Amino acid sequence: MSAEHHYLNAVEAYDEGDAERAYAEASKAVQLDPEHIDAWQLCAETILPQKGEKPTLMQAAKSLAAVRKIIELDPNRTAMWMLGGRLISDELGLLNEGLQWWQDLRHHLPEEVTPLVEQASLLADMGHYLEAKYRLDTIIEDNMDGGPSQIAKIHQLRKMVIAAANLQPSEHFKPWEKHHNGWGAIQSKMGKGPVSESFLFLITTVPVLFGVVIFSRQFSGEGWGAFCLTSLVVLATVLFGMRLSKSMFHNINRPAFNLLRAMNFEGNTGYTVISEDVRTSTLYMYIMQRKPVAWQERMIKIIEEGTPLPKNWKPKFPDFESHLDDVGYIEDENETSFEPFEEE
């Protein structure tokens, strides 16, 4: 049976909703024809569970392997770049590989906004706010266009990055620093889970709203004017309460955010930096249970290996300007260096 025949069987099974048979047939097709791109794409998509479910480590790894093969054969398949980026960063927690993945996409689509936004988001998650700001500034400086959702995400991300970058460097939690103050904050709050923003809104704003409604008649009277005034007060109270609860949420849950960053650091590098007492705490388990299945399975393997962080370890980033050679970037003549003439 030919590779094309297996591929057509895979398509038929896929249309019938039988993902398992579709993957099996597509796998046979690529074994017979390793350059069958459409069969590879079926492999990448059908190995993953249905929407609403998270892939296991094995499923994510097999899908990513198929995506890499597709990109190798046809780097213009943007949807596969997006799928690969999600698998690498979200499901597997390989943030550094995610940075390189999106940089590789810039070689093929240097004018595309998505790689820069994704790189900035990953850098912000890793705590490298200044580098994230540079990525976002590149979008503005090069007048790159994006869709409405991307523009909204860029402005929101840039606002957060600028606020974080303006803080003192000592306030940025660095998991690779053993004696950073952030570890003490984690240990002081590791016995309980984080507080939700809705709970903070409930205990700070709802009582005030009840008071406004109950005493509105006494202070504003009755009638249309009183109703409008009360509505404005309620609206202002809600907006202020939302802003207050959001600020409280970030301040109170800073130890949880620090621990999340430490966990992401371990998942990204493969080195262990979290102590055993923190790893068995309520806060750690709370965060762990909300991570993707593939991420959890990778983390268990990392913990079992227990590879300590090497001394003098420092973060490394891909060459964010590597794509410029592909687009014909020419240095300014004033920046060209010349060797001095030797005297005869």
N, C-alpha and C positions, 0 to 999 in steps of 0.2 A: 504494500500500500504506500502511495507517495506521500510526501510531506504536505502537498496541497490538499490531498484527500483527508488527512488527519486534521488539517486546519479547518476545512469546511465542516467536518464533524464537530469540532470545537465550537464553531460559530453556531451551529444548530443547537448544541447543548446549552450554550450561553443564552440563546434566545428563549429556550425552554426553562431557564432558571436553574439548570443543573450545573453549578459552578465547579463541583468536584470533577465531573466527567469532562467539562470544558477544559479544565487545567490539564487533566491527564492526556487528552487528545492534542492539546497545544504543545505539551512537553514532547510528545512523540514527533510532532511536526518539526520542532527546532532541533531535535536530535538528528533527523534526516537532513534538514536544511538549516544550518546554524545562522544563516543570513535572512531568514524569513521574519521580517520585522513585525508584521501583523500578528504572527503566531507568538512572538516574544511579548507583544503588548497584551495579548490575551493571557499569557502566563503571569504577567505582572499584575493584572487586574483580578483574575479569577482566583488566585491563591489567597487574596485578602478576603476577610469575612464581609458579610453584608453590612450595609450602613447601620450605624448605631452600635456596632461591635468593634472591639479593638483587636488588632492582629497579635498573635503570639510572636515570640522572638524568631522562631523558625519561619513563620509566614512572612514577617517583615523582611527578614534576610533574603528569602527566595525572591520576593517581589523586587527588592532593591537590586539584586543581581540581574534580574531580567531588565529592569529599567536602565542599568548601566550598559547592558548590551545594546539596547535600543538606541541610547544616546551615541554610542560608539558607531552604530551603523547609520543613524540619521539624527544629527544634533539639532535639527530644526523642529523636532516634535516637542513643542513647548509644554504640552500637557504632561509629558513624561518628566520633564525637568521639575514641574510643580509637584508631581507625585513623589519623585525621588527626594526633593527637599523636605517634604512632610515626613517621609519615612526616616530620613537621617536625623532630623532635629527633634521632631515631636515624638515619634514612636521609639527611636533608639537612643536619643539623648546625646548624639555625637555632634556637639555644637561647633567644634573646630572644623570637622569635616563638612558641616553645613556651610560655614563661611567659604571654604574652598569650593564647594559645589556651586554656590551662587556666583563666585568669581569665575568659574569655568563657563557659566552661562553668559557672562559679560563678554567673553571672547566671541561668542556667536551672535549675541544681541546686545551690543554696547549701548544702544539708546533705550533699552528697556528699563523701566523704573523698578520693577519687582525685585531684581537681585539686590539693589541698593537698600530697598526697604527691608527686605528679609535680613540682610547683613546687619543693618542698624538695629533691628529688633533682637537678633541673636547677641550682638555686642552689649546691648543694654541689659539683657538677661544675665550676661556673664559679669556685669558690673563695670564694663569698660565704656563709660559714658562719653568720654572725650572722643574716642575712636568712632562711636556711634554717631556723634554729632557731625564728624567729618563726612561720614557716609551720606547723611541727610543734607548737609550743605552742598554736596556734589550735585544733588538733584536740582537744587535751586540755582546754583552757579551755571549749570549746563542747560538750564531751561528745559528740563525733561518733562514730558507730559505723562499724566497718569489718569486713571479713571476716577470717578467721584469717590468711591470707597477708598481708593489708594490715597487720594489727596487728604481725606479726613484722617486716615491712619497716619500719614506723614506729619500733619500738623499736631495731632495728639501725641505722637511719639517724640516729635521735636520739642514740644513743650515740656514733656517729662524728662527728656535727656538734658535739656538746658538747665532745668531746676536741679537735677542731680549733679551735673557737672560743676555748678556753682558752689556746691558744698565743699567743705574741707576734705582733702584726700583721705584723712584719717577716719572720716565718717563712712567711707565706702568699704563695706565688708569684703575682705579678701581671704577666702578660705585657705589659700596656700600659706598664709601667715599664721603660724601656730599660736602666737601670743596676741593676736588681734583682739580688741575689746569686744568684738561681735560674738566671740565664743562665750564670754561671760554672760552676755545678754541671753543667749540661747539656753545656757544651763539654768538661768534663773526662771525661765518660762517653759521649760521642756516638760513639765508635769501635767500640762493641759493643752488642749487644742486651741487654735486661733479663734478670735471673736468675729462673728460675721458683721458685715456692714449694716445689714437690715436690723440686727439686734440692737446695734448702737443707735440707729435711727429711732427704733421703737422706744428705747428707754430715755432718750434725750429730747425727742421732738413731739412724740404722740401726747405726753402729758401736757405740754404747752398748747397743743392744738385743742385738747379737751377744755383747757382753761379759756382759750379764746372763744370757743363756741358757747360755753356756759355763761361767761360774763359779757358776751357781746351786746346783749340787749340792755344791760345796765349802763354800759358806757356809750353805745352808739344809738340806742333806741330802736325804733321799728321803721319800716318803710323801705323803699327801693334804695335810697341813699345809704341807709345803714347796712343793707344787704351787700351792696357793692364794696363798702368800706371793710366789712367783715371778710369778704372774699379776698380782697387785696392783702389783708393781714394774714389770712390763712396761707395764701400763695407765698408771701414773703417768708413766713415761718417755715414752710416746707422747703423752699429753696435754701434758706439758711441752715436748716437742719440737715439737708442732704450734704451740703458743703462741710458742715461741722462733723458729721458722722464719717464722711470720707477721710477727712484729716485725722480723726481719732483712729479710724481703722488702720491707716498706714503707721501711725505712731505706736499704737498698742501692739500691733502684730509684726513689728520690725524683727523681733527674734525669729518668728516663723518664716519671714522672707529671707532672713540670713541663713536659716537652716535649709531652706529650699535651694538657695544658691550653692550651699556646700554640697548638697545632694547632687545638684546638676553638675558641679565641678567633678565629683567622683565619677558620675556617669560619662562625662565628657573625656576625662583624662585616663580613667582606669586606675587611678591611685586613690588610696583610702586616707582621709584626713579627719573623719568624724570618730570621736571616742566611743567606746562601747556603752557607757552609761547614757550618752545622748542617743545612740542608735536603738536602744531598747526603750526609749521614752515614749510617752503618749503622743507628744508633738510629732516625733519622727514617724510613728506608725500612722498618724492621721494623714500626713503628707504622702507617705508611701502608698497608702491604699487608694489615693486619688491619681496616681501616676498611671500611664498606659501599661498594659500587660507586658509588652515587649520590653519596656524600660525596666519594669520590676524584675523580670527574668535576667536581664543584663546586670542589674545592680546586685542581685544575689550572687552571681558568678564573680563579680568584682570583690564583694565582701568575703567570699570563700577564699579567693586568691590572696587577699590582704596585702597587696603590694604597696609599701609605704611611699610617700612622696619623696623624690630625690632631693638632696640638699641643694640649695641655691636654684631651685626650680623657678622659672619665669615664664609668663604666658607668651606664646608666639602666634602671630597672625599671618595669613597668606599675603602675598604681594597684591595689594588692592589696585595697583596700576599696571598689572601684567597685561591687561587687554589693550593698552595703548599702542603697543607695537603692531597689533593686528589692524588697527584703524588708521595706521599711517601717521602716528604722532611724530612730529619733528620738533626737536628742542630749539629754543630761541638762540639765535646766533650769539647773543650777549652771554648766554649761559654755557657756551662751548668753551671747554678748557683747551689751552694750547701749551705745548711743551716749550720751554725757553730755549732760545738759540744758544748753541755752545760757541764760545769765543775760539777763534782759530789761534 
